[in-house]
Amino acid sequence: MAASKKELWEFLVAHSREDLATWILGVSASSTDFKQRLEFYAGTHRSPAAAMAASREAVKEFNALIRARRALKPAEIVKPTLFLLEALDACVAHGYREDILELIQAAMQALDSLIAKVSTRNSRLDTLQQEFAVLHLRAAVILQPDPVQLAERIYSLSETAIGDIFGATLTPYAELLGAAGLARFRELLQPTFQIVVNNPESAPRPRREQRLFLNRRKMLFEWAMVTQNVDEQVSILVSMAKQPGEILTLAGFLEAQQRPMDALSAVSNAYARRPSPELAKYLAERYEAQGQPAEAIPYRWYRFELEPDIEEYDALLATAALATQAKAWSERAFHFAEVHAHRLHVELLMRAERVGEALAAARANGAPIQTWSRLAALHEATDPHTAIGLYFDCADFAIQELRRPETSAPSGFIANAWHLASDTSTFQTFNARLRSLFASEEVPRDLGGQLEAAGIPVGKLLR
């Protein structure tokens, strides 16, 4: 029976040390891996020297695996990684100061290289990498190293990383680094800043050099987010913001500094260089919030052209209405949909109660089953024969797509058609389509039973 971590904890703390020791030794007698782990754990927690020796040995084992000229399996790495993590954790707990940060950093670099050699991605290894980052931070908090030297360590480790070795590189260390450490970090990143300002990101680089540059660029961005020098922050973020997400981060930062017009200007300039839906949404919403809907319309139209659906249409028309331009933009959007967005065209025709045209457009260009069902409903009062036929068309579509979980049951559409068979003429239309449907080899075996249960005498009608 599975138990939660909390339940296991409560079970263990409820027992005496003697009982647990007896039980643990019993388990270790039947499990070589568990016994080895227990011996390792006990040894490293009895003696600082043993912990340091075990750490150095584990780092050597890591380096031997790195030199292996083959793809590695996750299981080959998890066990030595756990041993090393426990040994280094014990060193920190013992208060061992000499070389401990260097050892942790060597372990992090080795694990980063090993993960790059793994044949398949493994969440356990990702978790262990995060645990090493936590251990590095904890050791730094305990040891309080020189801020400048700490900055150099973090920079070196992050620059050469293959994977996400730290996660957020600087934010957790900002207080430890202080003004001196952050200044050293900025000094190390100055060449990268010059490259970013000159914007040569399109220049080709060898693969390794490109990786190092991207790592430094990430650090520069993070440095800008933690420094207290606002002018420096803005200078870096403006120079670095290239992708929509970075540009919006910059805008959010400027807004937090009570500089909304600078934020608007930064996003406008970025949009002029390279339009994107995210930037268009930001600009439209800001102009609308400022009571300038006419300025927002071009951005709404850009998003509508990219994704001509009913949501973007409604957003465009709402903004146009605020600018008293609804009629012109409605006509323009309608004509665009007629040529480029047939499903939206049908939707707009139905909204305008141009039902006959909507049906013709759907038949000419196709439509999803939900649209056919709505067209059937719109014909119920004025043309029940057409409505019955459309409901049976929906049933045909539903039968063809029964394997899709979101598909409606065909019996529901047939039931809707049955309710319209109120006189001889409509009954004949219904019965003809019902017979045609059941003549097909694709009809589900249980459909007849479902219809009988809904009050439709299928057996009698098909005789």
Secondary structure, 3 states (H helix, E strand, C coil): CCCCHHHHHHHHHCCCHHHHHHHHHHHHHCCHHHHHHHHHHHHHHHCHHHHHHHHHHHHHHHHHHHCCCCCECHHHHHHHHHHHHHHHHHHHHHCCCCCHHHHHHHHHHHHHHHHHHECCCCHHHHHHHHHHHHHHHHHHHHHCCCHHHHHHHHHHHHHCCCCCCCCCCCHHHHHHHHHHHHHHHHHHHHHHHHHHHHCCCCCCCCHHHHHHHHHHHHHHHHHHHHCCCHHHHHHHHHHHCCCHHHHHHHHHHHHHCCCHHHHHHHHHHHHHHCCCHHHHHHHHHHHHHCCCHHHHHHHHHHHHHHCCCHHHHHHHHHHHHHCCCHHHHHHHHHHHHHHHCHHHHHHHHHHCCCHHHHHHHHHHHCCCHHHHHHHHHHHCCCCHHHHHHHHHHHHHHHHHCCCCCCCCCHHHHHHHHHHHCCCHHHHHHHHHHHHHHHCCCCCCCCHHHHHHHCCCCHHHHCC
